[in-house]
Amino acid sequence: TEFLEEEGLKAEGLYRVPGNKADSELLMLKFDEDHDVDIHDLNIGVNAVATAVKSFFSELPEPLVPSAFHTSLTEAIAIHDKKERLDKLIELVGELPTVNYLVLKTFMLHLNRVSMYSEENLMTPDNLAICFWPTLMRPEIHTVEKMATMIEEFKSVMMILVEQCSYIFYGSDEIV
């Protein structure tokens, strides 16, 4: 995410516009060989890097937000009082496996930073949530009827995590 924050925060459609597939695959290959790969040396575009990030999350054996948490998270976003809703989300994400929690925390801060440039990149928290809830949550949806409801619920979970990441993950007193 460091490269994307240095080079791509103002790139229109970051994470929405797919990058060159060959460049994205090259980055994934180089990353598999060396986790400290210098992306600048590869001379690939920001959209290819963003595509590789999405691919990384989609190829994890288990979603970053495991399915065991989906029902609790969607119930939490239904809480009407904003502070109570956010405090419940803090509690729930705190129950994630440690690695999942730390990666989610770091990635939500990154997406929050991307959203701060939404006037240039057009990636609002809502747009980022649309791009990432399927990748980070990967729910099993069995019926078309259930799909419509679940899409909105999962998108809302992800949007709140992006918008409120300072409060949820970093203990900020300020609720946005």
N, C-alpha and C positions, 0 to 999 in steps of 0.2 A: 504493500500500500504506500510505502514511502515514495517510490518512483511515481506512482499515480498522483500523489499529493504535490510532488515537485513539478511534474510535467503536464498533468491532465485535469486539474480542478476546473479549468475553464473550457474543457473540450465538450462541445455540445453532444448530449446524449451519452455521456460516459456511463458505461455498463448497459445502456439500452441499445446502442449501435454496435453491432458485432465487429470485431477486428478481423484482420487477415488470418484465416485458419492455419496456414502454414507457419506464420510467425508465432501464433499462439501455441501451436504444437511444439515449435522449436523451444520456446521459453519453458514449457512444461518439461521437455526432455532435459534441458540444461539445469533446471531446478532439481530434477530427480538426481542428476549427477552431482550437483553442488548447490546446497541451500543458500549459499552466499553469492550466487551468480550476480554479476554486475549487469543489470538490464541495459544500461547505457551502451555497453560494449556490443550488444546484439543488434542495435540500430533497428528496433521495431517500434511501431506506433502505440500510443496509449490505449487505443481501443483493443489492440491485440493483447496487451497486458491485462486489461480489464476482463476480456474474454477468458484469459487463462485463469484469473482469480475465480471467476464464476465456475469454470470447469473444475478447478481444484475442489471447491465446495461440493459440486454435484457428484464428483467421483469418490468422495469419502464413503467408506463402507456404511456408516450410519450418518444420518443428518446431524448438523451441528446442534439443532434443537430436536432432541429425540421425541418420537411420537408419544412416549409416556407423559410428556409435558403438555401436549397440545390441548387437551380438554381443560386442564387447569388454567392455562394461559387465556384461552378463549372465554372462560368463565370470569377471569379477572378483568378483562376489558369491558365486561358488561356492568361492572360496578359503576354506579352513577357518580359518586363523589370522586373527583379527580385525584386528590391526595391519597385517598384510601385505595383507589385503583392502582396508582403508581407504587404505593407501598406494598401492595399484594404482588405486583410484578417484581419488585426488588426481592421479596421473599422467594418467589418461584424461580427466578433466574439464579438466585443464590443456591438453589438445590441442584442445579445442573452439575454434572461431573466437572471437576476442577478445570481440566483442559478445555472442555466445551465452554465453560463460563469465561475463562480468560481470553479465548479466541473471539467469542461473541462480544465481549466487552471492548476489545481492541478494534474489531471490525465495525461495531456500531459507532464508535468514535470516528473512525474513518468515514463512514457513510454520512455521519452528521457533518463532518467537514466538507464533504462533497456537496451536501445540500445547502451549505452556506454560500455556495457559488451558483445557486439555481438560476439567478438572472442570466448568467452566461451559459451554463451547461444544461439548463432546463430540467435538472434532476432534483425535483422537490422531494421531501420525505415520502410523499405519496408515490411518486414515480419510482423512487428507490425501493420502496416496499413492494410495489408491483413486480419489479425485477428480481427481488431477492427472496420473497417468502417461499416460492416453490423450491428454490435451491437450498435454502437454509433449514426448511422445515420438512419438505418432501412428504406430505401427508398421503395416506391411502384414502382415496375417494371412490366409493363404490356406486353411487347413483348420481345422476345429473341433478336431481333436486337438491341433494345434499351439497353438491359441488358449488352451487351459486351462493349458498349461505357460508360455506367454509372459506371460499375465496375472500369474501369481505372480512370475515373474522381474522383469518391469518394475515391478510394485508394490514388490518388495523393493529394487530400485535406488532408486526414488523415496523409499521410507521411510528408507533409510540416508542418502541425501542430506539429508533433513529432520532426522533425529535427530543426525547427525554433522556438521552443517554447520560448526560451530565448528572442528572438527578438519580437515575436508576443505578448506574455503575460507578459513579465517582463521588457520590455523597453531596452534591451541590444542594444548597438550600433553596435554590431558585427552580421553580417549576415553570417551564415555558408554556 
